[in-house]
Amino acid sequence: MITFVYAQDEHGAIGFKQDLPWYLPSDLKHFKETTMGHTMVMGRKTFESMGKRLLPGRKSVVVTNQADYGADIPELMVLHNIEDVLELGKNQELMVIGGAGLYESLWPHVDKIARTVIYDTFEADTFIPEIDKSKFELVKVVHGVVDEKNVHAHDYEWWKRKEGATK
Ligand SMILES: NC(=O)c1ccc[n+]([C@@H]2O[C@H](COP(=O)([O-])OP(=O)(O)OC[C@H]3O[C@@H](n4cnc5c(N)ncnc54)[C@H](OP(=O)(O)O)[C@@H]3O)[C@@H](O)[C@H]2O)c1
């Protein structure tokens, strides 16, 4: 099973200069809760944007074309194509955490989506397309709390592929 986890602004922005475009600590907490105990799959640039850190309580899998990538990080699993990601996801729920290239390749295979929508506009260079509502249905929304540390209005959404929607 493939689950996407991402945060976007009103225009689908997800990244800027190899970082997140915003500062929203409550979404980082939400990300931690959503991914805890799961296997996270990410593109090589997203892994590097997180400082090549292995996040506690979660298995990290990086997708790259580079043959020797990650040889110095024994706990890291490295895959080299989408077919191997799909194979890995046959017996477990994979949390795909970006970035844009990986999301794009895996849209046809995604079963569930945990999306944070931030109701603001940010300077960005990396985007994700809008969810195809003919294929996915919104099953839950929780409004994020705005406070002095989390100044952007935001919603946490959970989507699933519609019954019978083809992959
Ligand atoms: N807002 C969010 O939720 C969110 C989530 C994740 C990332 N981001 C942001 O997105 C940006 C990074 O994303 P990105 O799209 O630029 O990069 P990315 O998808 O993280 O990484 C791209 C790299 O992954 C490897 N890759 C991807 N698909 C592959 C495939 N099918 N086969 C083999 N290798 C593959 C390639 O690595 P090689 O070049 O090594 O071959 C490719 O250059 C950053 O700004 C980050 O902060 C935001």
PDBQT file of the ligand as one rigid body, heavy atoms in Angstrom, charges set to zero:
ROOT
HETATM    1  N1  LIG A 201       6.051  20.107   1.417  1.00  0.00    +0.000 N 
HETATM    2  C1  LIG A 201       6.319  18.798   1.468  1.00  0.00    +0.000 C 
HETATM    3  O1  LIG A 201       5.519  18.011   1.961  1.00  0.00    +0.000 OA
HETATM    4  C2  LIG A 201       7.608  18.297   0.908  1.00  0.00    +0.000 A 
HETATM    5  C3  LIG A 201       7.897  16.914   0.929  1.00  0.00    +0.000 A 
HETATM    6  C4  LIG A 201       9.109  16.478   0.383  1.00  0.00    +0.000 A 
HETATM    7  C5  LIG A 201       9.980  17.383  -0.187  1.00  0.00    +0.000 A 
HETATM    8  N2  LIG A 201       9.655  18.703  -0.189  1.00  0.00    +0.000 N 
HETATM    9  C6  LIG A 201      10.547  19.680  -0.821  1.00  0.00    +0.000 C 
HETATM   10  O2  LIG A 201      10.737  19.264  -2.171  1.00  0.00    +0.000 OA
HETATM   11  C7  LIG A 201      12.053  19.616  -2.593  1.00  0.00    +0.000 C 
HETATM   12  C8  LIG A 201      12.784  18.359  -3.006  1.00  0.00    +0.000 C 
HETATM   13  O3  LIG A 201      12.013  17.654  -3.947  1.00  0.00    +0.000 OA
HETATM   14  P1  LIG A 201      12.480  17.367  -5.428  1.00  0.00    +0.000 P 
HETATM   15  O4  LIG A 201      11.278  17.042  -6.207  1.00  0.00    +0.000 OA
HETATM   16  O5  LIG A 201      13.355  18.502  -5.877  1.00  0.00    +0.000 OA
HETATM   17  O6  LIG A 201      13.446  16.104  -5.266  1.00  0.00    +0.000 OA
HETATM   18  P2  LIG A 201      13.198  14.599  -4.759  1.00  0.00    +0.000 P 
HETATM   19  O7  LIG A 201      12.024  13.985  -5.446  1.00  0.00    +0.000 OA
HETATM   20  O8  LIG A 201      13.237  14.537  -3.285  1.00  0.00    +0.000 OA
HETATM   21  O9  LIG A 201      14.529  13.916  -5.264  1.00  0.00    +0.000 OA
HETATM   22  C9  LIG A 201      14.760  13.798  -6.647  1.00  0.00    +0.000 C 
HETATM   23  C10 LIG A 201      15.815  12.734  -6.819  1.00  0.00    +0.000 C 
HETATM   24  O10 LIG A 201      15.315  11.474  -6.364  1.00  0.00    +0.000 OA
HETATM   25  C11 LIG A 201      15.792  10.445  -7.222  1.00  0.00    +0.000 C 
HETATM   26  N3  LIG A 201      14.650   9.838  -7.934  1.00  0.00    +0.000 N 
HETATM   27  C12 LIG A 201      13.364  10.317  -7.996  1.00  0.00    +0.000 A 
HETATM   28  N4  LIG A 201      12.605   9.473  -8.724  1.00  0.00    +0.000 NA
HETATM   29  C13 LIG A 201      13.415   8.439  -9.106  1.00  0.00    +0.000 A 
HETATM   30  C14 LIG A 201      13.219   7.265  -9.853  1.00  0.00    +0.000 A 
HETATM   31  N5  LIG A 201      12.011   6.976 -10.379  1.00  0.00    +0.000 N 
HETATM   32  N6  LIG A 201      14.268   6.451 -10.072  1.00  0.00    +0.000 NA
HETATM   33  C15 LIG A 201      15.481   6.723  -9.552  1.00  0.00    +0.000 A 
HETATM   34  N7  LIG A 201      15.741   7.846  -8.816  1.00  0.00    +0.000 NA
HETATM   35  C16 LIG A 201      14.716   8.686  -8.603  1.00  0.00    +0.000 A 
HETATM   36  C17 LIG A 201      16.766  11.120  -8.156  1.00  0.00    +0.000 C 
HETATM   37  O11 LIG A 201      18.004  11.101  -7.438  1.00  0.00    +0.000 OA
HETATM   38  P3  LIG A 201      19.457  11.153  -8.131  1.00  0.00    +0.000 P 
HETATM   39  O12 LIG A 201      19.596  12.528  -8.704  1.00  0.00    +0.000 OA
HETATM   40  O13 LIG A 201      20.384  10.908  -6.981  1.00  0.00    +0.000 OA
HETATM   41  O14 LIG A 201      19.466  10.069  -9.163  1.00  0.00    +0.000 OA
HETATM   42  C18 LIG A 201      16.217  12.521  -8.259  1.00  0.00    +0.000 C 
HETATM   43  O15 LIG A 201      17.160  13.482  -8.673  1.00  0.00    +0.000 OA
HETATM   44  C19 LIG A 201      12.699  20.313  -1.405  1.00  0.00    +0.000 C 
HETATM   45  O16 LIG A 201      12.470  21.696  -1.516  1.00  0.00    +0.000 OA
HETATM   46  C20 LIG A 201      11.933  19.730  -0.228  1.00  0.00    +0.000 C 
HETATM   47  O17 LIG A 201      11.986  20.608   0.903  1.00  0.00    +0.000 OA
HETATM   48  C21 LIG A 201       8.494  19.169   0.331  1.00  0.00    +0.000 A 
ENDROOT
TORSDOF 0
